[in-house]
Amino acid sequence: MFATQHKRSWAVIAAVALSAGALMLTSCTSTAGGSAAGADPNAAPKSAGGPYGTFPGEKLTLSRWAGDPWTSGQTQAAKDWSSSTGGKLTLAAVPYENLHDKQALSLSSGSDYDIVYVHPSWFGEFAKAGYLAPIDKYLADPKRNPTGFSAASYLPNVLAQGKYNGTQYCLPDFVSTIVVGYRTDLFAAAGLAAPKTVSDVLADAAKLNSKGGTAGIVMPGKATGAVADVFGSLLTAQGNWWYNAAGTKNTLDSTAATNALDFYTSAAKYAPTGVLNMAVDDAATVAAQGKAAIVVDTTPSLSALEDPAKSSTVGKWGYVPLAFDASKPGGELIYWNWCISSNSKSKDAAYSFLQYYTDTAQQAKVALAAATLGATKSFYEDKAVTSKLPFLPAVNAALSNSNPQPSLASWPAIQNAIETSVQQAIQGSKTNAQAVTDMQTALAALGK
């Protein structure tokens, strides 16, 4: 789902699964102005929880990634929005590998995109170039939102990632982070309490390793972006991060980096053979099949543990955030942004859909289907969702202290060097001290 280093296995599906034509709900052109003649952006929803406004005849295009598992949920939301408002929304999807270039070319040439799905890796680029429309006035307008709904309805750390130079441009979606899953039945049988810190995780993994042929722990080790996501979460839990707010200065603390790497290399001793070739979904599959007592992974992948079609261990998992100090959990914030194109001639209608889609009710539907999490505070209080995705409390705790996934142009190359360093330390071809030094060297490319 991310630039080269951030792809999930779904990106493979994306290349062959869907095309823009397959997702078409209607053809698209836009009318002049913020709304078409006859539109009423302040009209109350026709039914409880429905979208605001009426936009008869307005046609919008939404640019997104093709082939991800939450496509069907958004397709249905688009149909429902169209039925309620009288507008028509087209989902124009392309494989992830082509999404940035397609969006950049279209937006720079005055495209007919109204809504764009923007990854953090290129959000800053698009905002700086003027491709995105500010939405502060929409969020603050009580006529365009449900009662009590505003910017304050979202988790502040998450919403802030759609802000550039003090202006809000986007609403968040596809929220996830890294948490720890542990087998409650195996822990109980061994007389172990739920792990509270990474030290507990390592001690428990050592005690449970090879019990009945089960590995003590599994986590992603393949250099696909997830290794850096886990490492970044370990840094965040120590109050550290890769770089400063401007993205120009290395702030990686050697002690924090060493602690994080010590965890990774120690955990690898209790992991299954081939861990360095495991991406996020591979690690989750090992856990779901009962072949590991503990798993450290992204939340979309962890949903497999609670899926009877994929897991033989459903209902046997507890979840906790990563923490070095039990009172200070942390995690890397993984997310995407929904933004309105500055070229859009139907900005009122575009905001109507974004507010409707990123609010709790729609996000809950998508979460149950694809385990991508919402960004509103009330989403994490939804009992129906929590019962299906029991890792939500751990996610909420982790996101209370989070750093956003890096979105710098220089990050892909830096991240690759960081992940290589972690792998070399696990393999023993470099000491942990040497690997940390290599990370510091890689970070010298910041801002370049």
SULKA-V896212 format. One record per helix or strand of 2 or more residues. SS is the DSSP state (A for helix, B for strand). FROM is the first residue (numbers start at 1). TO is the last residue. Records with the same first field share a line. If there is no record, write none. Layout:
SS=FROM-TO  FROM-TO
This chain:
A=4-6  10-17  21-23  71-85  96-108  120-129  136-139  151-153  156-162  184-189  198-208  226-236  254-268  275-277  280-288  299-306  347-358  360-370  377-381  383-388  392-399  411-427  432-445
B=59-65  88-94  115-119  163-164  167-168  170-176  178-183  214-215  218-219  294-298  317-322  330-341  402-404
